[in-house]
Amino acid sequence: MSRSIIATDQAPAAIGPYSQAVRAGNTVYFSGQIPLDPATGGLVDGDISVQTRRVFDNLAAVAQAAGGSLAQIVRVGIYVTDLANFAAVNAVMAEYFQQPYPARSTIEVSGLPKAAQVEVDAIMALD
């Protein structure tokens, strides 16, 4: 099976030796996105809701570059530095996804790159 690298300047460039996403067949595997502004490369200012919106905007841009949309996401992995933000992250996710919702895990971690409060990765199935 061939692999295609997905890249867009509408989402932050990778900050390490990885791709924004990789397509294998009809499946797209997204690298984790943190709340970086694609124009500046800097972390967005704001609370967990602001940061989570930026993350989902970044994921949406990568999904579009891959020929899909958030509606085709089948799994989401969310990593937060404080599970007390669980309800706020849920509320923002509900702004971006409709039923049937993707499968999901939410995991508290001790730290994220650039001191972000949230990181999200995903898997998308294209038709």
N, C-alpha and C positions, 0 to 999 in steps of 0.2 A: 504494500500500500504506500502510495506516495504521500509526502508531507509538504504542506505549503505554509510558509511563514506569513502571518498577518501583521501588518504594521500600518499605522496611521498617525499623522501629525495632529489629529484631533484629540488624541489621548497622550499622556506623558510618555516620553521615550523611556525605554528600559534603563534602569540605573545599575545594571549588572549584566552578566553573561547569560541573558535569556531574551526571549521574544515576547511581545505583547500577547500573542496567541499563536497557536499552531493548529492547522486544519489537517486532519487525517481522515480521508474518506469524507463522510458527511458529519463528522464530529469535530467541533472546535473546542480546544482546551485553552482557557484564558489563564494567563499568569495573574498573580494577585495585583490588584490595583490599590494604591493608597491615595489619599486625597491631595494629589498634586495638580496644580493648575497647568494644563498643557502649554499655555502661552509663556509662562514664566519658569516652569519647572519647580516652583516653590510650593510648599505646603500651604493650603488655603487657611485663612484665619477663620475662626469660628468654633462653635460648639460641636458636639457629636453629630447633630442633625445636619449642619452645614458640611461637615467632613463626609458624612455618609452620602449626601446628595452628589458631591463632587465625585466620589468613588463610582456611584451608579451612572453618572454622566460619562465618566471615562469608559466604563464597561460598555455602555450603549454605543459609544463611538467605535470601539474595537469590534463590537458585534456587527455594526453597519459595514465596517471595512471588510468583514468576513462574508458579507452578503446576507446577513440575518438581522435579527432584532432581539431585544430582551424577551420578547414573547416566546422565543425559541430556546431560551435557557432552560435546561432540565435539572441542573444542580448548582447550588450556590454554597460556598464556604465562607463564613464570616468569622473574622478574628478581631476581637476587641480587647483593649487593655483594661477594661472595667465592665464586668457584667451588669453593673448598676445601670449601664446605658442600653441594656437589652430592649426595653420598651421603646426608647427613642429610635433605635435602629429599625425595629419592627415597623414603626409608624412611617419612616421614610421608605422602607422597602415596599410597603403597601401603596405608595405613590407611583412606583415604577413597575409593579407586577400585578396582574389580575389572575383570578382563578382560571384554570387550575394552576396553583402555585408550583414552582420548582421544589424539588427536594432540597433540604438545607441542613447544615450544621452551624452552630455558633459556639465558638471556643474562646475562652479568655486566655490571653497570652501575657507574658511579662513585659514585652516590648515589641515595637514595630519599627521599621525603617523610618528615619527622619522624625522620630517621636510622634508619629501619627497615632490617632486613637482607634482607627479602624482600617482593616484591609479586607478585600473581598476577591475571591477567585470564583471561576464558574466553568461550566461545561455546557455547550450549546449543540443541539442536534438540528442540522439543516434538512429540509425536505428534499 
